[in-house]
Amino acid sequence: MTSALSPGGGPVRDISALPNQEDKLQSIHSADAFEMIQNHLSLIMGEKIAAPPDTVVEISNLNLGKLYAASIMYGYFLKRVDERFQLEKTMKTLPPNPKQQIVQITPDGEEISLENEESNPNKLKSYVSQLDADTLQRYATIRSKEAVSLIEKQTQALFGRPDIKVLDDGSVNAKDGRMITITFTELNHLVLEAVAFGSFLWEAESYVESKYHFVNS
């Protein structure tokens, strides 16, 4: 994993010389989960995703830490919901998607119905979109105080102590104004690492829970 970044302000230390771990970070996820991780990265990068990977950006230590912590929680949620999805997929109990159509209006006013390509019941993204709000909230909630503490400690170990806190509702609160520079390649690596950390955190928490029953239901 990435070592602690520069604690003294200014640019982060050069992490480009670290071994490329992207293949390993991707391989721990199912193909369905990694598709959603790519969507997560696209949301983070926005239109900049098409920029050269060695493009350098400046970002505050606060925002980078919040992004890292939020990506850990996304990995935690994704692992949790993907386990349920893969089980239902194997047992062939996936709920059928409601019939959805996209209506296109031609210039002369004619309506043409188009199939919605996202309504594939065998896609994790489609499966998640059908979950009700209460279920989504439950799956996105970190179950134990110990796991929350680990997220905070891991984030602070990387970015110092900008007073990053994970609140009960899953949001991240922090105060810090130091600016750092990082390339898109390094940012992509940090996000993939954070998502993997969240996935492992869910597995470790579940294992300990099977022995000691310490998490919230």
PyMOL commands that place a pseudoatom at each C-alpha (Angstrom):
pseudoatom trace, name=CA, resn=MET, resi=1, chain=A, elem=C, hetatm=0, pos=[0.000, 0.000, 0.000]
pseudoatom trace, name=CA, resn=THR, resi=2, chain=A, elem=C, hetatm=0, pos=[1.009, 3.617, -0.446]
pseudoatom trace, name=CA, resn=SER, resi=3, chain=A, elem=C, hetatm=0, pos=[3.202, 4.911, 2.356]
pseudoatom trace, name=CA, resn=ALA, resi=4, chain=A, elem=C, hetatm=0, pos=[2.478, 8.113, 4.259]
pseudoatom trace, name=CA, resn=LEU, resi=5, chain=A, elem=C, hetatm=0, pos=[2.558, 11.242, 2.124]
pseudoatom trace, name=CA, resn=SER, resi=6, chain=A, elem=C, hetatm=0, pos=[4.690, 14.269, 2.937]
pseudoatom trace, name=CA, resn=PRO, resi=7, chain=A, elem=C, hetatm=0, pos=[3.734, 15.498, 6.432]
pseudoatom trace, name=CA, resn=GLY, resi=8, chain=A, elem=C, hetatm=0, pos=[5.420, 18.861, 6.124]
pseudoatom trace, name=CA, resn=GLY, resi=9, chain=A, elem=C, hetatm=0, pos=[3.316, 20.615, 3.503]
pseudoatom trace, name=CA, resn=GLY, resi=10, chain=A, elem=C, hetatm=0, pos=[4.041, 21.285, -0.155]
pseudoatom trace, name=CA, resn=PRO, resi=11, chain=A, elem=C, hetatm=0, pos=[3.932, 18.611, -2.833]
pseudoatom trace, name=CA, resn=VAL, resi=12, chain=A, elem=C, hetatm=0, pos=[3.491, 14.977, -1.873]
pseudoatom trace, name=CA, resn=ARG, resi=13, chain=A, elem=C, hetatm=0, pos=[6.591, 12.869, -2.143]
pseudoatom trace, name=CA, resn=ASP, resi=14, chain=A, elem=C, hetatm=0, pos=[7.055, 11.136, -5.490]
pseudoatom trace, name=CA, resn=ILE, resi=15, chain=A, elem=C, hetatm=0, pos=[4.975, 7.943, -5.444]
pseudoatom trace, name=CA, resn=SER, resi=16, chain=A, elem=C, hetatm=0, pos=[5.364, 7.355, -9.181]
pseudoatom trace, name=CA, resn=ALA, resi=17, chain=A, elem=C, hetatm=0, pos=[8.398, 5.158, -8.500]
pseudoatom trace, name=CA, resn=LEU, resi=18, chain=A, elem=C, hetatm=0, pos=[6.307, 2.701, -6.491]
pseudoatom trace, name=CA, resn=PRO, resi=19, chain=A, elem=C, hetatm=0, pos=[5.487, -0.635, -8.209]
pseudoatom trace, name=CA, resn=ASN, resi=20, chain=A, elem=C, hetatm=0, pos=[2.366, -0.498, -10.371]
pseudoatom trace, name=CA, resn=GLN, resi=21, chain=A, elem=C, hetatm=0, pos=[-0.270, -2.380, -8.404]
pseudoatom trace, name=CA, resn=GLU, resi=22, chain=A, elem=C, hetatm=0, pos=[-3.314, -1.592, -10.552]
pseudoatom trace, name=CA, resn=ASP, resi=23, chain=A, elem=C, hetatm=0, pos=[-3.689, -5.131, -11.898]
pseudoatom trace, name=CA, resn=LYS, resi=24, chain=A, elem=C, hetatm=0, pos=[-3.636, -6.549, -8.372]
pseudoatom trace, name=CA, resn=LEU, resi=25, chain=A, elem=C, hetatm=0, pos=[-6.026, -3.903, -7.092]
pseudoatom trace, name=CA, resn=GLN, resi=26, chain=A, elem=C, hetatm=0, pos=[-8.444, -4.689, -9.908]
pseudoatom trace, name=CA, resn=SER, resi=27, chain=A, elem=C, hetatm=0, pos=[-8.198, -8.474, -9.671]
pseudoatom trace, name=CA, resn=ILE, resi=28, chain=A, elem=C, hetatm=0, pos=[-9.636, -8.679, -6.156]
pseudoatom trace, name=CA, resn=HIS, resi=29, chain=A, elem=C, hetatm=0, pos=[-13.042, -7.539, -7.417]
pseudoatom trace, name=CA, resn=SER, resi=30, chain=A, elem=C, hetatm=0, pos=[-15.606, -9.368, -9.502]
pseudoatom trace, name=CA, resn=ALA, resi=31, chain=A, elem=C, hetatm=0, pos=[-16.089, -8.132, -13.052]
pseudoatom trace, name=CA, resn=ASP, resi=32, chain=A, elem=C, hetatm=0, pos=[-19.474, -6.718, -11.990]
pseudoatom trace, name=CA, resn=ALA, resi=33, chain=A, elem=C, hetatm=0, pos=[-17.970, -4.804, -9.067]
pseudoatom trace, name=CA, resn=PHE, resi=34, chain=A, elem=C, hetatm=0, pos=[-15.051, -3.465, -11.108]
pseudoatom trace, name=CA, resn=GLU, resi=35, chain=A, elem=C, hetatm=0, pos=[-17.496, -2.065, -13.667]
pseudoatom trace, name=CA, resn=MET, resi=36, chain=A, elem=C, hetatm=0, pos=[-19.023, 0.017, -10.876]
pseudoatom trace, name=CA, resn=ILE, resi=37, chain=A, elem=C, hetatm=0, pos=[-15.563, 1.046, -9.654]
pseudoatom trace, name=CA, resn=GLN, resi=38, chain=A, elem=C, hetatm=0, pos=[-14.829, 2.380, -13.134]
pseudoatom trace, name=CA, resn=ASN, resi=39, chain=A, elem=C, hetatm=0, pos=[-18.032, 4.413, -12.902]
pseudoatom trace, name=CA, resn=HIS, resi=40, chain=A, elem=C, hetatm=0, pos=[-16.835, 5.679, -9.500]
pseudoatom trace, name=CA, resn=LEU, resi=41, chain=A, elem=C, hetatm=0, pos=[-13.539, 6.787, -11.055]
pseudoatom trace, name=CA, resn=SER, resi=42, chain=A, elem=C, hetatm=0, pos=[-15.380, 8.461, -13.932]
pseudoatom trace, name=CA, resn=LEU, resi=43, chain=A, elem=C, hetatm=0, pos=[-17.456, 10.481, -11.461]
pseudoatom trace, name=CA, resn=ILE, resi=44, chain=A, elem=C, hetatm=0, pos=[-14.296, 11.575, -9.635]
pseudoatom trace, name=CA, resn=MET, resi=45, chain=A, elem=C, hetatm=0, pos=[-12.392, 12.537, -12.785]
pseudoatom trace, name=CA, resn=GLY, resi=46, chain=A, elem=C, hetatm=0, pos=[-15.327, 13.960, -14.730]
pseudoatom trace, name=CA, resn=GLU, resi=47, chain=A, elem=C, hetatm=0, pos=[-14.306, 15.322, -18.103]
pseudoatom trace, name=CA, resn=LYS, resi=48, chain=A, elem=C, hetatm=0, pos=[-10.644, 15.167, -17.037]
pseudoatom trace, name=CA, resn=ILE, resi=49, chain=A, elem=C, hetatm=0, pos=[-10.654, 11.365, -17.357]
pseudoatom trace, name=CA, resn=ALA, resi=50, chain=A, elem=C, hetatm=0, pos=[-9.556, 11.762, -21.002]
pseudoatom trace, name=CA, resn=ALA, resi=51, chain=A, elem=C, hetatm=0, pos=[-6.522, 13.852, -20.007]
pseudoatom trace, name=CA, resn=PRO, resi=52, chain=A, elem=C, hetatm=0, pos=[-3.003, 12.313, -20.192]
pseudoatom trace, name=CA, resn=PRO, resi=53, chain=A, elem=C, hetatm=0, pos=[-2.307, 10.116, -17.130]
pseudoatom trace, name=CA, resn=ASP, resi=54, chain=A, elem=C, hetatm=0, pos=[0.784, 12.145, -16.205]
pseudoatom trace, name=CA, resn=THR, resi=55, chain=A, elem=C, hetatm=0, pos=[-1.271, 15.341, -15.925]
pseudoatom trace, name=CA, resn=VAL, resi=56, chain=A, elem=C, hetatm=0, pos=[-0.527, 17.017, -12.591]
pseudoatom trace, name=CA, resn=VAL, resi=57, chain=A, elem=C, hetatm=0, pos=[-3.342, 18.460, -10.503]
pseudoatom trace, name=CA, resn=GLU, resi=58, chain=A, elem=C, hetatm=0, pos=[-3.312, 20.435, -7.273]
pseudoatom trace, name=CA, resn=ILE, resi=59, chain=A, elem=C, hetatm=0, pos=[-5.726, 19.357, -4.573]
pseudoatom trace, name=CA, resn=SER, resi=60, chain=A, elem=C, hetatm=0, pos=[-6.059, 20.173, -0.906]
pseudoatom trace, name=CA, resn=ASN, resi=61, chain=A, elem=C, hetatm=0, pos=[-4.967, 17.603, 1.624]
pseudoatom trace, name=CA, resn=LEU, resi=62, chain=A, elem=C, hetatm=0, pos=[-8.474, 17.840, 3.054]
pseudoatom trace, name=CA, resn=ASN, resi=63, chain=A, elem=C, hetatm=0, pos=[-10.208, 16.953, -0.203]
pseudoatom trace, name=CA, resn=LEU, resi=64, chain=A, elem=C, hetatm=0, pos=[-7.787, 14.163, -1.050]
pseudoatom trace, name=CA, resn=GLY, resi=65, chain=A, elem=C, hetatm=0, pos=[-8.224, 12.672, 2.415]
pseudoatom trace, name=CA, resn=LYS, resi=66, chain=A, elem=C, hetatm=0, pos=[-12.002, 12.917, 2.170]
pseudoatom trace, name=CA, resn=LEU, resi=67, chain=A, elem=C, hetatm=0, pos=[-11.905, 11.302, -1.263]
pseudoatom trace, name=CA, resn=TYR, resi=68, chain=A, elem=C, hetatm=0, pos=[-9.734, 8.476, 0.056]
pseudoatom trace, name=CA, resn=ALA, resi=69, chain=A, elem=C, hetatm=0, pos=[-11.985, 7.853, 3.075]
pseudoatom trace, name=CA, resn=ALA, resi=70, chain=A, elem=C, hetatm=0, pos=[-15.133, 8.027, 0.935]
pseudoatom trace, name=CA, resn=SER, resi=71, chain=A, elem=C, hetatm=0, pos=[-13.615, 5.523, -1.514]
pseudoatom trace, name=CA, resn=ILE, resi=72, chain=A, elem=C, hetatm=0, pos=[-12.879, 3.134, 1.361]
pseudoatom trace, name=CA, resn=MET, resi=73, chain=A, elem=C, hetatm=0, pos=[-16.536, 3.311, 2.344]
pseudoatom trace, name=CA, resn=TYR, resi=74, chain=A, elem=C, hetatm=0, pos=[-17.566, 2.825, -1.283]
pseudoatom trace, name=CA, resn=GLY, resi=75, chain=A, elem=C, hetatm=0, pos=[-15.415, -0.321, -1.442]
pseudoatom trace, name=CA, resn=TYR, resi=76, chain=A, elem=C, hetatm=0, pos=[-17.000, -1.547, 1.802]
pseudoatom trace, name=CA, resn=PHE, resi=77, chain=A, elem=C, hetatm=0, pos=[-20.506, -0.981, 0.412]
pseudoatom trace, name=CA, resn=LEU, resi=78, chain=A, elem=C, hetatm=0, pos=[-19.627, -2.496, -2.957]
pseudoatom trace, name=CA, resn=LYS, resi=79, chain=A, elem=C, hetatm=0, pos=[-18.198, -5.688, -1.452]
pseudoatom trace, name=CA, resn=ARG, resi=80, chain=A, elem=C, hetatm=0, pos=[-21.244, -6.046, 0.779]
pseudoatom trace, name=CA, resn=VAL, resi=81, chain=A, elem=C, hetatm=0, pos=[-23.808, -5.619, -1.964]
pseudoatom trace, name=CA, resn=ASP, resi=82, chain=A, elem=C, hetatm=0, pos=[-21.777, -7.631, -4.504]
pseudoatom trace, name=CA, resn=GLU, resi=83, chain=A, elem=C, hetatm=0, pos=[-21.736, -10.642, -2.170]
pseudoatom trace, name=CA, resn=ARG, resi=84, chain=A, elem=C, hetatm=0, pos=[-25.522, -10.553, -2.043]
pseudoatom trace, name=CA, resn=PHE, resi=85, chain=A, elem=C, hetatm=0, pos=[-25.746, -10.026, -5.815]
pseudoatom trace, name=CA, resn=GLN, resi=86, chain=A, elem=C, hetatm=0, pos=[-23.377, -12.897, -6.640]
pseudoatom trace, name=CA, resn=LEU, resi=87, chain=A, elem=C, hetatm=0, pos=[-25.279, -15.228, -4.299]
pseudoatom trace, name=CA, resn=GLU, resi=88, chain=A, elem=C, hetatm=0, pos=[-28.627, -14.389, -5.872]
pseudoatom trace, name=CA, resn=LYS, resi=89, chain=A, elem=C, hetatm=0, pos=[-27.064, -14.669, -9.328]
pseudoatom trace, name=CA, resn=THR, resi=90, chain=A, elem=C, hetatm=0, pos=[-25.704, -18.148, -8.529]
pseudoatom trace, name=CA, resn=MET, resi=91, chain=A, elem=C, hetatm=0, pos=[-29.007, -19.257, -6.993]
pseudoatom trace, name=CA, resn=LYS, resi=92, chain=A, elem=C, hetatm=0, pos=[-30.876, -17.774, -9.968]
pseudoatom trace, name=CA, resn=THR, resi=93, chain=A, elem=C, hetatm=0, pos=[-33.064, -15.695, -7.682]
pseudoatom trace, name=CA, resn=LEU, resi=94, chain=A, elem=C, hetatm=0, pos=[-32.285, -12.273, -9.116]
pseudoatom trace, name=CA, resn=PRO, resi=95, chain=A, elem=C, hetatm=0, pos=[-35.449, -10.190, -9.298]
pseudoatom trace, name=CA, resn=PRO, resi=96, chain=A, elem=C, hetatm=0, pos=[-36.530, -9.438, -12.855]
pseudoatom trace, name=CA, resn=ASN, resi=97, chain=A, elem=C, hetatm=0, pos=[-36.033, -5.816, -13.776]
pseudoatom trace, name=CA, resn=PRO, resi=98, chain=A, elem=C, hetatm=0, pos=[-39.191, -3.825, -14.300]
pseudoatom trace, name=CA, resn=LYS, resi=99, chain=A, elem=C, hetatm=0, pos=[-39.774, -3.186, -17.972]
pseudoatom trace, name=CA, resn=GLN, resi=100, chain=A, elem=C, hetatm=0, pos=[-38.190, 0.149, -18.789]
pseudoatom trace, name=CA, resn=GLN, resi=101, chain=A, elem=C, hetatm=0, pos=[-38.261, 2.049, -22.024]
pseudoatom trace, name=CA, resn=ILE, resi=102, chain=A, elem=C, hetatm=0, pos=[-36.686, 5.204, -23.376]
pseudoatom trace, name=CA, resn=VAL, resi=103, chain=A, elem=C, hetatm=0, pos=[-38.970, 7.221, -25.625]
pseudoatom trace, name=CA, resn=GLN, resi=104, chain=A, elem=C, hetatm=0, pos=[-37.331, 9.233, -28.370]
pseudoatom trace, name=CA, resn=ILE, resi=105, chain=A, elem=C, hetatm=0, pos=[-39.274, 12.038, -30.061]
pseudoatom trace, name=CA, resn=THR, resi=106, chain=A, elem=C, hetatm=0, pos=[-38.533, 12.458, -33.761]
pseudoatom trace, name=CA, resn=PRO, resi=107, chain=A, elem=C, hetatm=0, pos=[-38.526, 15.936, -35.387]
pseudoatom trace, name=CA, resn=ASP, resi=108, chain=A, elem=C, hetatm=0, pos=[-42.013, 15.305, -36.764]
pseudoatom trace, name=CA, resn=GLY, resi=109, chain=A, elem=C, hetatm=0, pos=[-43.399, 14.441, -33.336]
pseudoatom trace, name=CA, resn=GLU, resi=110, chain=A, elem=C, hetatm=0, pos=[-43.414, 10.655, -33.680]
pseudoatom trace, name=CA, resn=GLU, resi=111, chain=A, elem=C, hetatm=0, pos=[-42.588, 8.661, -30.541]
pseudoatom trace, name=CA, resn=ILE, resi=112, chain=A, elem=C, hetatm=0, pos=[-40.136, 5.754, -30.898]
pseudoatom trace, name=CA, resn=SER, resi=113, chain=A, elem=C, hetatm=0, pos=[-39.621, 3.348, -27.985]
pseudoatom trace, name=CA, resn=LEU, resi=114, chain=A, elem=C, hetatm=0, pos=[-36.014, 2.290, -27.409]
pseudoatom trace, name=CA, resn=GLU, resi=115, chain=A, elem=C, hetatm=0, pos=[-34.809, -0.525, -25.167]
pseudoatom trace, name=CA, resn=ASN, resi=116, chain=A, elem=C, hetatm=0, pos=[-33.000, 0.643, -22.055]
pseudoatom trace, name=CA, resn=GLU, resi=117, chain=A, elem=C, hetatm=0, pos=[-29.607, -1.091, -22.104]
pseudoatom trace, name=CA, resn=GLU, resi=118, chain=A, elem=C, hetatm=0, pos=[-29.161, -0.539, -18.375]
pseudoatom trace, name=CA, resn=SER, resi=119, chain=A, elem=C, hetatm=0, pos=[-32.133, -2.789, -17.529]
pseudoatom trace, name=CA, resn=ASN, resi=120, chain=A, elem=C, hetatm=0, pos=[-30.077, -5.990, -17.563]
pseudoatom trace, name=CA, resn=PRO, resi=121, chain=A, elem=C, hetatm=0, pos=[-30.926, -7.997, -14.406]
pseudoatom trace, name=CA, resn=ASN, resi=122, chain=A, elem=C, hetatm=0, pos=[-27.507, -9.686, -14.548]
pseudoatom trace, name=CA, resn=LYS, resi=123, chain=A, elem=C, hetatm=0, pos=[-25.668, -6.374, -14.030]
pseudoatom trace, name=CA, resn=LEU, resi=124, chain=A, elem=C, hetatm=0, pos=[-24.704, -5.289, -10.527]
pseudoatom trace, name=CA, resn=LYS, resi=125, chain=A, elem=C, hetatm=0, pos=[-25.425, -1.663, -11.416]
pseudoatom trace, name=CA, resn=SER, resi=126, chain=A, elem=C, hetatm=0, pos=[-28.980, -2.564, -12.382]
pseudoatom trace, name=CA, resn=TYR, resi=127, chain=A, elem=C, hetatm=0, pos=[-29.367, -4.703, -9.254]
pseudoatom trace, name=CA, resn=VAL, resi=128, chain=A, elem=C, hetatm=0, pos=[-28.266, -1.840, -7.006]
pseudoatom trace, name=CA, resn=SER, resi=129, chain=A, elem=C, hetatm=0, pos=[-30.624, 0.569, -8.762]
pseudoatom trace, name=CA, resn=GLN, resi=130, chain=A, elem=C, hetatm=0, pos=[-33.572, -1.617, -7.704]
pseudoatom trace, name=CA, resn=LEU, resi=131, chain=A, elem=C, hetatm=0, pos=[-32.726, -1.651, -4.007]
pseudoatom trace, name=CA, resn=ASP, resi=132, chain=A, elem=C, hetatm=0, pos=[-34.988, 0.508, -1.864]
pseudoatom trace, name=CA, resn=ALA, resi=133, chain=A, elem=C, hetatm=0, pos=[-33.620, 3.501, 0.013]
pseudoatom trace, name=CA, resn=ASP, resi=134, chain=A, elem=C, hetatm=0, pos=[-33.595, 1.758, 3.406]
pseudoatom trace, name=CA, resn=THR, resi=135, chain=A, elem=C, hetatm=0, pos=[-31.634, -1.208, 2.059]
pseudoatom trace, name=CA, resn=LEU, resi=136, chain=A, elem=C, hetatm=0, pos=[-29.133, 1.063, 0.320]
pseudoatom trace, name=CA, resn=GLN, resi=137, chain=A, elem=C, hetatm=0, pos=[-28.622, 3.045, 3.524]
pseudoatom trace, name=CA, resn=ARG, resi=138, chain=A, elem=C, hetatm=0, pos=[-28.131, -0.141, 5.532]
pseudoatom trace, name=CA, resn=TYR, resi=139, chain=A, elem=C, hetatm=0, pos=[-25.577, -1.519, 3.089]
pseudoatom trace, name=CA, resn=ALA, resi=140, chain=A, elem=C, hetatm=0, pos=[-23.695, 1.780, 2.972]
pseudoatom trace, name=CA, resn=THR, resi=141, chain=A, elem=C, hetatm=0, pos=[-23.481, 2.090, 6.769]
pseudoatom trace, name=CA, resn=ILE, resi=142, chain=A, elem=C, hetatm=0, pos=[-20.276, 0.946, 8.453]
pseudoatom trace, name=CA, resn=ARG, resi=143, chain=A, elem=C, hetatm=0, pos=[-21.421, -1.635, 11.003]
pseudoatom trace, name=CA, resn=SER, resi=144, chain=A, elem=C, hetatm=0, pos=[-18.855, -1.272, 13.773]
pseudoatom trace, name=CA, resn=LYS, resi=145, chain=A, elem=C, hetatm=0, pos=[-17.053, 1.520, 15.604]
pseudoatom trace, name=CA, resn=GLU, resi=146, chain=A, elem=C, hetatm=0, pos=[-13.836, -0.461, 15.129]
pseudoatom trace, name=CA, resn=ALA, resi=147, chain=A, elem=C, hetatm=0, pos=[-14.176, -0.301, 11.336]
pseudoatom trace, name=CA, resn=VAL, resi=148, chain=A, elem=C, hetatm=0, pos=[-14.869, 3.447, 11.475]
pseudoatom trace, name=CA, resn=SER, resi=149, chain=A, elem=C, hetatm=0, pos=[-11.757, 3.886, 13.614]
pseudoatom trace, name=CA, resn=LEU, resi=150, chain=A, elem=C, hetatm=0, pos=[-9.662, 1.929, 11.093]
pseudoatom trace, name=CA, resn=ILE, resi=151, chain=A, elem=C, hetatm=0, pos=[-10.869, 4.156, 8.247]
pseudoatom trace, name=CA, resn=GLU, resi=152, chain=A, elem=C, hetatm=0, pos=[-9.907, 7.247, 10.207]
pseudoatom trace, name=CA, resn=LYS, resi=153, chain=A, elem=C, hetatm=0, pos=[-6.500, 5.855, 11.212]
pseudoatom trace, name=CA, resn=GLN, resi=154, chain=A, elem=C, hetatm=0, pos=[-5.645, 4.696, 7.684]
pseudoatom trace, name=CA, resn=THR, resi=155, chain=A, elem=C, hetatm=0, pos=[-6.601, 8.072, 6.206]
pseudoatom trace, name=CA, resn=GLN, resi=156, chain=A, elem=C, hetatm=0, pos=[-4.691, 9.968, 8.859]
pseudoatom trace, name=CA, resn=ALA, resi=157, chain=A, elem=C, hetatm=0, pos=[-1.662, 7.699, 8.397]
pseudoatom trace, name=CA, resn=LEU, resi=158, chain=A, elem=C, hetatm=0, pos=[-1.514, 8.757, 4.741]
pseudoatom trace, name=CA, resn=PHE, resi=159, chain=A, elem=C, hetatm=0, pos=[-2.470, 12.420, 4.958]
pseudoatom trace, name=CA, resn=GLY, resi=160, chain=A, elem=C, hetatm=0, pos=[-1.497, 13.397, 8.483]
pseudoatom trace, name=CA, resn=ARG, resi=161, chain=A, elem=C, hetatm=0, pos=[-4.112, 14.503, 10.980]
pseudoatom trace, name=CA, resn=PRO, resi=162, chain=A, elem=C, hetatm=0, pos=[-6.434, 17.020, 9.304]
pseudoatom trace, name=CA, resn=ASP, resi=163, chain=A, elem=C, hetatm=0, pos=[-9.052, 16.035, 11.886]
pseudoatom trace, name=CA, resn=ILE, resi=164, chain=A, elem=C, hetatm=0, pos=[-10.874, 13.701, 9.485]
pseudoatom trace, name=CA, resn=LYS, resi=165, chain=A, elem=C, hetatm=0, pos=[-13.939, 12.168, 11.088]
pseudoatom trace, name=CA, resn=VAL, resi=166, chain=A, elem=C, hetatm=0, pos=[-16.422, 9.639, 9.712]
pseudoatom trace, name=CA, resn=LEU, resi=167, chain=A, elem=C, hetatm=0, pos=[-19.865, 10.671, 10.964]
pseudoatom trace, name=CA, resn=ASP, resi=168, chain=A, elem=C, hetatm=0, pos=[-22.691, 8.299, 11.866]
pseudoatom trace, name=CA, resn=ASP, resi=169, chain=A, elem=C, hetatm=0, pos=[-24.522, 9.022, 8.607]
pseudoatom trace, name=CA, resn=GLY, resi=170, chain=A, elem=C, hetatm=0, pos=[-21.473, 7.958, 6.564]
pseudoatom trace, name=CA, resn=SER, resi=171, chain=A, elem=C, hetatm=0, pos=[-20.351, 11.471, 5.611]
pseudoatom trace, name=CA, resn=VAL, resi=172, chain=A, elem=C, hetatm=0, pos=[-16.774, 12.646, 6.126]
pseudoatom trace, name=CA, resn=ASN, resi=173, chain=A, elem=C, hetatm=0, pos=[-15.925, 15.834, 8.001]
pseudoatom trace, name=CA, resn=ALA, resi=174, chain=A, elem=C, hetatm=0, pos=[-12.458, 17.355, 8.146]
pseudoatom trace, name=CA, resn=LYS, resi=175, chain=A, elem=C, hetatm=0, pos=[-10.549, 20.633, 8.420]
pseudoatom trace, name=CA, resn=ASP, resi=176, chain=A, elem=C, hetatm=0, pos=[-7.269, 21.223, 6.613]
pseudoatom trace, name=CA, resn=GLY, resi=177, chain=A, elem=C, hetatm=0, pos=[-6.061, 23.656, 3.960]
pseudoatom trace, name=CA, resn=ARG, resi=178, chain=A, elem=C, hetatm=0, pos=[-2.674, 22.309, 2.823]
pseudoatom trace, name=CA, resn=MET, resi=179, chain=A, elem=C, hetatm=0, pos=[-2.328, 21.948, -0.955]
pseudoatom trace, name=CA, resn=ILE, resi=180, chain=A, elem=C, hetatm=0, pos=[-0.528, 19.015, -2.577]
pseudoatom trace, name=CA, resn=THR, resi=181, chain=A, elem=C, hetatm=0, pos=[0.202, 18.005, -6.166]
pseudoatom trace, name=CA, resn=ILE, resi=182, chain=A, elem=C, hetatm=0, pos=[-0.508, 14.609, -7.662]
pseudoatom trace, name=CA, resn=THR, resi=183, chain=A, elem=C, hetatm=0, pos=[-0.777, 13.061, -11.124]
pseudoatom trace, name=CA, resn=PHE, resi=184, chain=A, elem=C, hetatm=0, pos=[-3.918, 11.424, -12.484]
pseudoatom trace, name=CA, resn=THR, resi=185, chain=A, elem=C, hetatm=0, pos=[-2.096, 8.077, -12.424]
pseudoatom trace, name=CA, resn=GLU, resi=186, chain=A, elem=C, hetatm=0, pos=[-1.312, 8.484, -8.721]
pseudoatom trace, name=CA, resn=LEU, resi=187, chain=A, elem=C, hetatm=0, pos=[-4.837, 9.660, -7.962]
pseudoatom trace, name=CA, resn=ASN, resi=188, chain=A, elem=C, hetatm=0, pos=[-6.272, 6.648, -9.797]
pseudoatom trace, name=CA, resn=HIS, resi=189, chain=A, elem=C, hetatm=0, pos=[-3.974, 4.363, -7.784]
pseudoatom trace, name=CA, resn=LEU, resi=190, chain=A, elem=C, hetatm=0, pos=[-4.998, 5.944, -4.468]
pseudoatom trace, name=CA, resn=VAL, resi=191, chain=A, elem=C, hetatm=0, pos=[-8.700, 5.509, -5.259]
pseudoatom trace, name=CA, resn=LEU, resi=192, chain=A, elem=C, hetatm=0, pos=[-8.260, 1.867, -6.319]
pseudoatom trace, name=CA, resn=GLU, resi=193, chain=A, elem=C, hetatm=0, pos=[-6.247, 1.233, -3.155]
pseudoatom trace, name=CA, resn=ALA, resi=194, chain=A, elem=C, hetatm=0, pos=[-8.932, 2.837, -0.993]
pseudoatom trace, name=CA, resn=VAL, resi=195, chain=A, elem=C, hetatm=0, pos=[-11.711, 0.786, -2.604]
pseudoatom trace, name=CA, resn=ALA, resi=196, chain=A, elem=C, hetatm=0, pos=[-9.664, -2.384, -2.067]
pseudoatom trace, name=CA, resn=PHE, resi=197, chain=A, elem=C, hetatm=0, pos=[-9.087, -1.409, 1.578]
pseudoatom trace, name=CA, resn=GLY, resi=198, chain=A, elem=C, hetatm=0, pos=[-12.841, -1.047, 2.045]
pseudoatom trace, name=CA, resn=SER, resi=199, chain=A, elem=C, hetatm=0, pos=[-13.451, -4.433, 0.462]
pseudoatom trace, name=CA, resn=PHE, resi=200, chain=A, elem=C, hetatm=0, pos=[-10.907, -6.107, 2.752]
pseudoatom trace, name=CA, resn=LEU, resi=201, chain=A, elem=C, hetatm=0, pos=[-12.349, -4.239, 5.730]
pseudoatom trace, name=CA, resn=TRP, resi=202, chain=A, elem=C, hetatm=0, pos=[-15.794, -5.756, 5.057]
pseudoatom trace, name=CA, resn=GLU, resi=203, chain=A, elem=C, hetatm=0, pos=[-14.281, -9.258, 4.837]
pseudoatom trace, name=CA, resn=ALA, resi=204, chain=A, elem=C, hetatm=0, pos=[-12.219, -8.843, 8.013]
pseudoatom trace, name=CA, resn=GLU, resi=205, chain=A, elem=C, hetatm=0, pos=[-15.143, -7.382, 9.927]
pseudoatom trace, name=CA, resn=SER, resi=206, chain=A, elem=C, hetatm=0, pos=[-17.413, -10.218, 8.779]
pseudoatom trace, name=CA, resn=TYR, resi=207, chain=A, elem=C, hetatm=0, pos=[-14.852, -12.830, 9.852]
pseudoatom trace, name=CA, resn=VAL, resi=208, chain=A, elem=C, hetatm=0, pos=[-14.433, -11.309, 13.319]
pseudoatom trace, name=CA, resn=GLU, resi=209, chain=A, elem=C, hetatm=0, pos=[-18.205, -10.947, 13.631]
pseudoatom trace, name=CA, resn=SER, resi=210, chain=A, elem=C, hetatm=0, pos=[-18.609, -14.683, 12.963]
pseudoatom trace, name=CA, resn=LYS, resi=211, chain=A, elem=C, hetatm=0, pos=[-16.486, -15.323, 16.057]
pseudoatom trace, name=CA, resn=TYR, resi=212, chain=A, elem=C, hetatm=0, pos=[-17.413, -12.556, 18.472]
pseudoatom trace, name=CA, resn=HIS, resi=213, chain=A, elem=C, hetatm=0, pos=[-20.697, -10.897, 17.327]
pseudoatom trace, name=CA, resn=PHE, resi=214, chain=A, elem=C, hetatm=0, pos=[-19.634, -7.311, 17.899]
pseudoatom trace, name=CA, resn=VAL, resi=215, chain=A, elem=C, hetatm=0, pos=[-21.195, -5.374, 15.005]
pseudoatom trace, name=CA, resn=ASN, resi=216, chain=A, elem=C, hetatm=0, pos=[-24.492, -3.534, 14.809]
pseudoatom trace, name=CA, resn=SER, resi=217, chain=A, elem=C, hetatm=0, pos=[-27.258, -5.484, 13.100]
for i in range(1, 217): cmd.bond("trace and resi %d" % i, "trace and resi %d" % (i + 1))
show_as sticks, trace
zoom trace
